Amino acid sequence: MDVRKDFPILAGNDLAFLDSAASSQKPEMVIEAMDTMLRSGYANVHRGAYRLSAEATDAYEAARAKVARFIGATSPAEVIFTRGTTTSMNMLAAKWGADRLVAGDNVVLSVMEHHANLVPWQFLKGIELRFARLTDDFALDLESVAELVDERTRIVSITGMSNVLGTITPVDRIREIAGRVGATVIVDGAQLVPHLPVDVTDLGADFLAFSAHKMLGPTGIGVLWGRPALLEEMEPFEGGGEMIDEVGLYESTWAPVPHKFEAGTPPIVEAIGLGAAVDYLTGLGMDAVRKHDVELTGYALERLATMPAVTVYGPTDLEIRGGAISFTLGDVHPHDLSTILDENGVAVRAGHHCARPLMDHLGIPATARASFSVYSSGDEVDRLVDGLKVAAKLFDIRQ
């Protein structure tokens, strides 16, 4: 994809930006949409009887409709705007989980979950957390999932794509296993939705969470999608303005879905930015985005394999992995490695990537991670490998 010119921070910039799994860069289209809203279209939504407020409301709800179409939802009402994936997961743990689980029930996760799909479940006291294993090739071990799911399993909450390993999980197979006991399936789609075509009608999830800032949109807004009947059943996460129908001194009733989950003034400008990001990705085509990821990831794995001191963590099968490649170089600490790469114009992540239990499972303290988006290129992969060679020479690591 030759789209680098669409991203102001990258156009004419020699930086090899390989940290898109943490947060993606923004195309001009998103920046302009948000700027226009702030300059000439801004007003609070759903509340004003004047024209500018009505127009802002229309734009805000149009963004919701764009997101619904993007993920194949049957209605925009299934799309709830939140502050991000973390907020969405906390909402599900606090309202769907805490309101239904009792002592002795269990929630099935995996050892590769992001903290956002781990810590919220730890808040639920008396609930057993169970963790599915990985195969030797870093895929989710479905036999392990089947062993863990039993008649006391109420929820299976799993990443759609690991932000560390790039592992893509087979949600449809998980749905089959969870369905045997009537368990709810929740998918952390923070890495999945930006990189693969997603259609919630056949994904197999009951709830799906994702963030705008990882899919070329702004920070401060994310999405929680849910099956309509479940959203109707779930209680609000926050109370305040906008999410109410009738309010008395001692009790209140709620607005219809999705508004009962959107208390207070919503992220209006950010929603416009997310809508523009959806337009941009739709214009590229998500099949083309996925093809680009596969080709670039395959090339990166080939190049990294030429360096014996580099250890890559993640599946070798490109059909079940995305463009997040975690690696180590000999015994060089990833933070030192990241610093050296930065001095050579290559930006990668270093640390536990908000997946500390996975690092413990792998027996390492941290990794460096290169991750791709639509603007990433083979040239940037070459520069990464060249930077690793510089680091290897500096630390006297034989290649």
HUKANOR-V623320 format. One record per residue. PHI is phi in degrees with one decimal (NA if undefined). OMEGA is omega in whole degrees, 0 to 359 (none if undefined). D_FIRST is the distance of its C-alpha to the first C-alpha in Angstrom with 1 decimal. Layout:
BEGIN
PHI & OMEGA & D_FIRST
PHI & OMEGA & D_FIRST
END
This chain:
BEGIN
NA & 178 & 0.0
-102.1 & 185 & 3.8
-120.5 & 184 & 5.7
-56.9 & 180 & 8.2
-63.9 & 181 & 10.7
-78.8 & 186 & 11.2
-113.1 & 187 & 12.7
-54.1 & 182 & 16.1
-68.8 & 182 & 16.9
-102.1 & 182 & 14.1
-62.9 & 181 & 14.1
76.0 & 180 & 16.5
-105.3 & 184 & 17.1
-85.1 & 182 & 17.4
-68.8 & 170 & 17.2
-93.5 & 185 & 15.3
-88.6 & 183 & 15.2
-123.4 & 179 & 15.5
-132.6 & 184 & 17.6
-74.0 & 177 & 15.5
-69.1 & 176 & 18.0
-77.0 & 176 & 20.7
-168.6 & 184 & 19.1
-88.6 & 174 & 15.6
-77.8 & 188 & 15.0
-114.4 & 177 & 15.5
-75.6 & 179 & 13.7
-53.7 & 182 & 16.2
-59.3 & 179 & 16.7
-71.6 & 181 & 18.3
-61.0 & 181 & 20.3
-66.2 & 181 & 21.6
-63.1 & 179 & 22.6
-69.8 & 179 & 24.6
-63.6 & 179 & 26.0
-63.4 & 179 & 27.2
-61.8 & 181 & 28.8
-68.5 & 184 & 30.6
-77.6 & 191 & 31.8
-138.7 & 184 & 32.9
-129.3 & 190 & 32.6
-83.0 & 168 & 33.9
-164.7 & 176 & 36.8
-68.9 & 188 & 37.7
-106.0 & 174 & 36.9
68.5 & 190 & 39.3
-121.9 & 186 & 42.4
-90.7 & 177 & 43.0
-92.4 & 182 & 44.9
-92.1 & 189 & 43.7
-60.5 & 184 & 40.9
-62.3 & 178 & 38.4
-65.9 & 179 & 38.6
-63.8 & 179 & 38.2
-67.8 & 177 & 35.1
-64.4 & 178 & 33.6
-63.2 & 179 & 34.6
-61.0 & 181 & 32.9
-66.8 & 179 & 29.6
-62.5 & 181 & 29.9
-72.6 & 175 & 30.7
-65.7 & 177 & 28.0
-64.4 & 177 & 25.5
-61.4 & 180 & 27.3
-64.7 & 177 & 27.0
-61.7 & 180 & 23.2
-63.1 & 180 & 23.0
-58.7 & 179 & 25.5
-64.5 & 183 & 23.6
-61.1 & 182 & 20.3
-103.5 & 176 & 22.3
76.3 & 177 & 24.6
-67.8 & 181 & 27.7
-79.9 & 181 & 30.7
-153.0 & 174 & 31.6
-59.6 & 180 & 30.4
-64.4 & 178 & 33.6
-80.6 & 184 & 32.1
-101.3 & 178 & 29.6
-106.5 & 175 & 31.3
-85.0 & 178 & 29.9
-125.3 & 177 & 30.7
-81.2 & 180 & 30.0
155.6 & 181 & 27.5
-59.0 & 181 & 27.4
-60.1 & 178 & 30.3
-62.5 & 180 & 32.4
-60.8 & 181 & 31.6
-68.5 & 176 & 32.7
-64.6 & 177 & 35.8
-59.8 & 182 & 36.6
-66.9 & 179 & 36.5
-65.8 & 186 & 38.6
-75.6 & 186 & 41.1
-106.8 & 178 & 41.6
-78.2 & 182 & 40.6
-77.0 & 186 & 41.6
-61.9 & 182 & 44.6
-78.6 & 185 & 46.1
-123.6 & 183 & 46.2
-84.7 & 175 & 46.5
-123.5 & 182 & 49.9
-52.5 & 181 & 51.2
100.3 & 174 & 50.6
-72.9 & 180 & 47.4
-132.2 & 175 & 44.2
-119.7 & 181 & 40.5
-99.8 & 178 & 38.2
-124.6 & 172 & 35.2
-134.2 & 182 & 33.5
-72.7 & 183 & 33.7
-103.9 & 184 & 30.0
-71.4 & 169 & 30.2
-65.4 & 180 & 29.0
-54.4 & 180 & 32.1
-65.7 & 176 & 31.3
-110.0 & 177 & 32.1
-133.3 & 185 & 35.1
-58.7 & 179 & 37.1
-57.5 & 179 & 37.7
-75.2 & 177 & 39.3
-67.8 & 178 & 41.5
-68.4 & 184 & 43.1
-84.3 & 184 & 44.7
-77.5 & 179 & 48.0
83.8 & 180 & 49.7
-99.7 & 178 & 46.5
-87.3 & 174 & 45.5
-101.4 & 181 & 42.0
-120.5 & 188 & 40.9
-127.0 & 178 & 37.9
-71.1 & 181 & 36.2
-83.5 & 172 & 35.6
-111.5 & 174 & 32.6
-79.1 & 179 & 32.7
-63.3 & 179 & 32.7
-100.3 & 173 & 29.0
67.5 & 172 & 28.3
-87.5 & 175 & 28.0
-68.5 & 181 & 30.1
-82.5 & 183 & 33.5
-67.8 & 175 & 34.4
-64.3 & 177 & 38.0
-65.6 & 178 & 38.3
-59.8 & 181 & 37.2
-63.0 & 178 & 39.8
-68.6 & 185 & 42.5
-83.0 & 182 & 41.9
-76.3 & 177 & 41.9
-140.0 & 186 & 45.5
-68.3 & 177 & 47.6
-99.5 & 176 & 47.4
-79.7 & 180 & 43.6
-104.9 & 185 & 42.6
-141.3 & 166 & 38.9
-116.6 & 183 & 36.1
-120.2 & 193 & 33.4
-140.9 & 174 & 30.4
-72.8 & 174 & 26.8
-78.3 & 176 & 24.1
-153.5 & 181 & 22.0
-67.5 & 178 & 23.6
-76.5 & 180 & 22.2
-102.6 & 187 & 23.8
-92.8 & 186 & 23.5
76.9 & 183 & 20.4
-62.5 & 175 & 22.9
-96.1 & 183 & 22.3
-92.6 & 180 & 25.7
-81.3 & 185 & 27.0
-60.7 & 180 & 28.2
-62.5 & 178 & 29.8
-70.4 & 177 & 32.0
-63.6 & 177 & 32.9
-58.4 & 180 & 33.9
-60.7 & 182 & 36.2
-67.8 & 181 & 37.9
-66.0 & 182 & 38.3
-64.1 & 180 & 39.5
-62.8 & 182 & 42.5
-118.4 & 178 & 44.0
72.4 & 181 & 42.6
-78.7 & 176 & 40.4
-77.9 & 179 & 37.7
-107.7 & 179 & 34.2
-114.3 & 181 & 32.1
-120.3 & 169 & 28.4
-80.1 & 185 & 26.8
-101.3 & 183 & 23.3
-56.9 & 178 & 22.0
-96.0 & 184 & 19.3
-73.4 & 188 & 19.2
-62.6 & 180 & 18.4
-69.9 & 192 & 15.3
-123.1 & 182 & 13.6
-130.6 & 171 & 15.4
-62.0 & 180 & 16.8
-125.6 & 176 & 20.3
-126.3 & 186 & 23.3
-67.5 & 179 & 26.4
-69.1 & 179 & 28.7
-126.7 & 181 & 28.1
-63.6 & 182 & 26.7
104.9 & 181 & 30.2
-91.9 & 169 & 30.5
-92.8 & 175 & 33.2
-135.4 & 178 & 31.5
-136.5 & 179 & 27.8
-120.3 & 175 & 27.0
-157.1 & 186 & 23.7
-120.5 & 180 & 22.8
-68.5 & 189 & 20.9
-69.6 & 176 & 20.0
-92.4 & 181 & 17.9
-125.9 & 173 & 15.7
77.0 & 180 & 14.9
-99.7 & 183 & 18.5
-81.6 & 171 & 21.7
-76.9 & 173 & 24.2
87.5 & 177 & 27.5
-145.5 & 176 & 26.6
-146.1 & 185 & 25.8
-133.3 & 165 & 26.7
-118.1 & 173 & 29.4
-99.9 & 176 & 29.4
-146.2 & 175 & 32.5
-63.4 & 187 & 34.5
-52.3 & 182 & 36.7
-63.6 & 181 & 40.0
-72.9 & 177 & 39.1
-66.0 & 176 & 38.1
-63.5 & 183 & 41.4
-75.5 & 186 & 43.2
-74.4 & 178 & 41.7
-80.6 & 178 & 43.5
-61.3 & 180 & 41.8
-90.6 & 180 & 40.6
-131.6 & 176 & 41.7
-111.2 & 179 & 44.5
153.2 & 178 & 44.8
-74.2 & 173 & 44.1
78.7 & 185 & 42.0
-90.0 & 186 & 42.1
-108.3 & 170 & 45.7
-105.1 & 176 & 47.7
-124.3 & 180 & 51.3
-127.8 & 172 & 52.4
-119.0 & 181 & 56.0
-66.2 & 187 & 57.6
-120.1 & 178 & 57.5
-158.6 & 182 & 54.8
-140.8 & 172 & 51.8
-121.7 & 192 & 49.7
-102.0 & 173 & 46.0
-69.3 & 178 & 43.7
-65.1 & 172 & 41.7
-64.8 & 8 & 38.5
-92.6 & 192 & 36.0
-67.8 & 180 & 38.0
-68.3 & 178 & 40.4
-103.3 & 185 & 37.7
-121.7 & 182 & 36.7
-73.8 & 175 & 39.6
79.8 & 178 & 39.8
-66.9 & 185 & 37.6
-79.3 & 177 & 34.1
-76.8 & 190 & 30.9
-64.6 & 183 & 30.6
-64.8 & 179 & 28.2
-65.1 & 177 & 26.0
-63.0 & 177 & 26.0
-62.1 & 177 & 24.8
-63.6 & 177 & 21.9
-64.1 & 178 & 21.1
-59.8 & 178 & 21.4
-67.5 & 177 & 18.9
-63.3 & 176 & 16.4
-62.2 & 177 & 17.1
-59.9 & 182 & 16.5
-63.9 & 181 & 13.1
-65.6 & 178 & 12.0
-63.7 & 177 & 14.1
-63.7 & 177 & 12.3
-72.0 & 185 & 8.9
92.8 & 184 & 11.3
-69.4 & 173 & 12.2
-64.7 & 178 & 12.3
-68.9 & 177 & 8.6
-62.0 & 179 & 8.4
-62.8 & 179 & 11.1
-60.5 & 178 & 9.9
-61.0 & 179 & 6.9
-59.6 & 182 & 10.0
-62.7 & 182 & 12.3
-64.3 & 182 & 10.8
-70.3 & 178 & 10.3
-64.7 & 178 & 13.7
-60.2 & 179 & 15.3
-64.7 & 180 & 14.5
-63.3 & 179 & 15.8
-64.4 & 178 & 18.8
-63.5 & 181 & 19.6
-66.0 & 181 & 19.6
-67.2 & 180 & 21.7
-67.9 & 178 & 24.0
-79.6 & 180 & 25.1
-112.0 & 185 & 26.8
-57.6 & 183 & 29.9
-81.1 & 179 & 30.6
-89.3 & 174 & 27.4
-110.3 & 180 & 27.9
-103.1 & 179 & 25.1
-110.5 & 181 & 25.9
148.3 & 182 & 24.2
-61.0 & 173 & 24.0
-88.6 & 180 & 23.1
-80.0 & 183 & 22.3
-67.0 & 179 & 18.6
-70.3 & 184 & 19.7
-120.1 & 176 & 21.4
-141.2 & 177 & 19.3
-108.0 & 188 & 16.4
-88.1 & 170 & 14.5
-124.5 & 186 & 17.6
-119.0 & 177 & 19.5
-95.1 & 185 & 23.0
-155.7 & 171 & 25.0
-128.7 & 177 & 28.1
-121.6 & 181 & 29.2
53.7 & 179 & 32.8
-102.9 & 178 & 35.0
-71.9 & 179 & 33.1
-66.3 & 182 & 32.9
-55.6 & 178 & 29.4
-65.4 & 176 & 30.3
-65.0 & 180 & 31.4
-63.1 & 179 & 28.3
-63.1 & 179 & 26.1
-64.0 & 180 & 28.2
-66.3 & 178 & 27.9
-63.0 & 179 & 24.1
-62.8 & 178 & 24.2
-64.9 & 177 & 26.5
-104.0 & 173 & 23.9
78.9 & 181 & 21.1
-122.3 & 182 & 19.5
-101.5 & 175 & 19.9
-128.3 & 178 & 20.6
-89.9 & 174 & 23.0
-140.9 & 178 & 26.5
141.1 & 179 & 29.2
-95.5 & 172 & 30.0
58.7 & 182 & 27.1
57.0 & 177 & 29.6
-143.3 & 185 & 30.4
-58.6 & 177 & 33.6
-60.3 & 177 & 35.2
-66.8 & 177 & 32.3
-60.7 & 177 & 32.9
-61.2 & 179 & 36.6
-63.3 & 180 & 35.8
-79.5 & 179 & 33.8
77.1 & 179 & 36.6
-134.0 & 180 & 34.6
-79.3 & 186 & 34.8
-170.5 & 173 & 31.1
-137.3 & 162 & 27.8
-90.7 & 181 & 24.9
-139.8 & 171 & 21.6
-105.2 & 182 & 18.0
-137.9 & 192 & 15.6
-113.1 & 169 & 11.9
-142.3 & 186 & 9.9
-65.0 & 182 & 6.6
-90.8 & 181 & 6.8
-76.5 & 186 & 8.1
-141.7 & 175 & 7.8
-62.6 & 177 & 10.4
-60.6 & 178 & 12.2
-67.7 & 175 & 13.1
-62.5 & 178 & 14.4
-59.3 & 180 & 16.4
-67.8 & 175 & 17.8
-62.1 & 181 & 18.8
-64.2 & 177 & 20.7
-61.1 & 178 & 22.3
-65.9 & 177 & 23.4
-65.6 & 177 & 24.9
-65.9 & 176 & 26.8
-62.3 & 180 & 28.2
-64.6 & 179 & 29.3
-61.6 & 179 & 30.8
-66.9 & 181 & 32.8
-63.7 & 181 & 33.9
-95.8 & 176 & 35.2
57.6 & 179 & 36.6
-99.1 & 183 & 34.7
-71.8 & 178 & 34.9
-116.4 & none & 31.8
END
